Amino acid sequence: MRDVHWAKRTFDFCCAAVGLVVLSPVLLVLALAVELTGGPPVLFRQQRVGWNGRDFTLCKFRTMTVLADAERGAFAPGNIQRVTPLGRFLRRTKFDELPQLWNVLRGDMSLVGPRPEVRKWVEVYPERWAKVLEVRPGITDPASIQFRHEEEFLARSANPERTYRDVVLPQKLDLYEAYVRQQSFLGDLAILGKTAWVVLFPPRR
């Protein structure tokens, strides 16, 4: 098992390093676009719970208007009115997630793994999260693909926070736990491929 984890970490590190170098012009252009269209800050930083329950700072390109306490985990599910025009493009293309390659390089995250949550939601189902956090969180995973329209779904709810806690999060945890049980290198490659496919060729709804 240790060899498997070491091989995955090596693959993640190499891909993240190459990705940051190759995509550096794209990252610069996107950073300038966020700055020019919405002002600072360019990056959205938020404390998330990572591997073995340790907190880390997750980085994304900012896609919403600034909200006080958001970086500490304030919850605004389905609040798509705050998404900027550029932010809608970044979210649709998943370009907003590119800064997380730095998290992968640092070892906070993996390319593939359960998406990290804020501590508030980890404490709702602590026993389930303890199993999920036996692996590094990832940029993408099966739940990210299945719930890629999560915000729109929550926006239609009369009580988005309750819907997230009682409906969405338990289903995500089912997928996270299944990933932890079944993870493999080939499986990760398949998830990366499927993620790229749904981003490039989104299915009709």
C-alpha positions in Angstrom: 0.0 0.0 0.0 2.9 2.4 0.8 4.3 1.7 -2.7 0.9 2.6 -4.2 0.7 5.8 -2.3 4.3 6.7 -3.2 3.6 6.0 -6.9 0.5 8.2 -6.8 2.3 11.0 -5.1 5.1 10.9 -7.6 2.6 11.0 -10.5 0.8 13.9 -8.9 4.0 15.9 -8.3 5.3 15.4 -11.8 1.9 16.2 -13.5 1.4 19.3 -11.3 4.9 20.6 -11.9 4.6 20.2 -15.7 1.1 21.6 -15.6 2.1 24.7 -13.8 5.0 25.3 -16.2 3.1 24.6 -19.4 -0.1 26.5 -18.2 1.8 29.5 -16.7 0.8 31.8 -19.6 -2.9 30.7 -19.2 -2.7 31.2 -15.5 -1.3 34.7 -16.0 -3.9 35.7 -18.5 -6.7 34.4 -16.2 -5.3 36.2 -13.2 -5.2 39.4 -15.1 -8.7 38.9 -16.4 -10.0 38.4 -12.8 -8.1 41.4 -11.6 -9.4 43.7 -14.4 -13.0 42.6 -14.4 -13.5 42.2 -10.6 -10.6 43.7 -8.8 -8.6 42.0 -6.1 -8.3 39.5 -4.8 -7.5 37.3 -7.8 -7.4 34.1 -5.8 -10.1 32.7 -3.4 -8.5 31.0 -0.5 -10.3 28.9 2.0 -9.4 26.5 4.8 -10.4 23.0 4.0 -9.9 19.7 5.8 -7.3 17.5 4.1 -5.4 14.2 4.5 -5.6 12.8 8.1 -7.8 15.6 9.1 -5.2 18.4 8.8 -6.4 21.8 7.6 -4.8 23.4 4.5 -5.5 26.5 2.4 -7.2 25.6 -0.9 -6.7 28.1 -3.8 -9.0 28.8 -6.7 -9.5 31.7 -9.1 -12.1 34.0 -7.6 -15.4 33.6 -9.4 -17.8 35.4 -7.1 -18.1 38.8 -5.6 -16.3 39.1 -2.3 -18.3 37.9 0.7 -17.2 38.5 4.3 -16.2 35.3 6.1 -16.3 33.2 2.9 -12.7 32.2 3.4 -13.6 30.9 6.9 -16.3 28.7 5.4 -19.4 30.8 5.3 -22.0 28.8 3.4 -23.9 30.3 0.5 -25.2 27.3 -1.5 -26.9 28.0 -4.7 -26.2 31.7 -4.5 -25.4 31.9 -8.2 -26.3 35.6 -8.3 -22.9 36.4 -6.8 -21.1 34.6 -9.6 -19.4 37.1 -12.0 -19.7 36.9 -15.8 -16.1 35.8 -16.0 -16.7 33.5 -13.1 -19.4 31.6 -15.0 -16.9 31.0 -17.8 -14.2 29.8 -15.3 -16.6 27.5 -13.6 -18.0 26.0 -16.8 -14.5 25.3 -18.1 -13.2 24.4 -14.6 -10.3 26.9 -15.2 -11.1 28.2 -11.7 -9.6 25.0 -10.3 -6.2 25.4 -12.0 -4.5 27.1 -9.0 -5.0 23.9 -7.1 -2.1 22.4 -9.1 -0.1 24.3 -6.5 -1.9 22.5 -3.7 -1.1 19.2 -5.5 2.6 20.2 -5.8 2.7 21.0 -2.1 1.2 17.7 -1.2 -2.0 19.1 0.2 -4.0 17.5 -2.6 -3.9 14.9 -5.3 -5.1 15.2 -8.9 -7.9 12.6 -8.1 -9.5 12.1 -4.8 -12.5 13.1 -2.7 -13.1 16.8 -2.8 -12.1 18.6 0.4 -14.7 20.2 2.6 -14.7 23.0 5.1 -14.6 21.7 8.7 -18.2 22.7 9.4 -19.4 19.9 7.1 -16.8 17.4 8.1 -18.1 17.7 11.7 -21.6 16.8 10.5 -20.5 13.2 9.6 -17.2 12.8 11.4 -17.0 9.0 11.3 -17.6 8.9 7.6 -15.1 11.6 6.9 -12.5 9.9 9.0 -12.5 7.1 6.4 -12.5 9.4 3.5 -9.6 11.5 4.8 -7.4 8.4 4.8 -6.4 9.6 1.3 -5.4 13.0 0.0 -8.4 15.1 -1.3 -8.4 15.7 -5.0 -9.1 18.2 -7.7 -11.6 15.8 -9.3 -13.4 12.6 -8.4 -16.6 10.8 -9.4 -18.7 13.1 -7.1 -17.3 16.1 -8.9 -18.6 14.7 -12.2 -22.0 13.6 -10.9 -22.6 16.8 -9.0 -21.2 19.2 -11.5 -24.5 21.1 -11.5 -24.8 21.1 -7.7 -25.2 24.9 -7.3 -28.1 25.0 -9.7 -29.8 22.1 -7.9 -29.3 23.9 -4.5 -30.6 27.2 -5.9 -33.9 25.5 -6.5 -34.2 24.4 -2.9 -36.3 26.3 -0.4 -33.6 25.5 2.2 -30.3 25.0 0.4 -28.2 24.5 3.5 -30.5 21.7 4.8 -30.6 20.1 1.3 -26.8 20.1 1.1 -26.5 18.6 4.6 -29.2 16.0 4.3 -29.3 15.1 0.6 -26.2 16.1 -1.3 -23.4 15.6 1.2 -24.5 12.0 2.1 -24.6 11.0 -1.6 -21.1 12.6 -2.0 -19.8 10.6 0.9 -21.1 7.4 -0.6 -19.0 8.2 -3.7 -16.0 9.3 -1.7 -16.1 6.0 0.4 -16.4 4.0 -2.8 -13.4 5.7 -4.3 -11.3 5.1 -1.2 -12.2 1.4 -1.3 -11.6 0.9 -5.0 -8.9 3.5 -5.9 -6.3 2.4 -8.4 -3.9 4.1 -10.8 -6.0 3.0 -13.9 -9.1 4.1 -12.1 -7.6 7.6 -11.5 -6.7 7.9 -15.2 -10.2 7.0 -16.1 -11.6 9.7 -13.8 -9.3 12.3 -15.3 -10.3 11.3 -18.8 -14.0 11.4 -17.9 -13.6 14.8 -16.2 -11.9 16.2 -19.4 -14.6 14.7 -21.5 -17.6 16.3 -19.6 -15.8 19.6 -19.6 -15.0 19.6 -23.3 -18.3 17.9 -24.4 -20.9 18.6 -21.7 -23.9 16.3 -22.1 -27.2 17.9 -23.0 -29.5 18.5 -20.1 
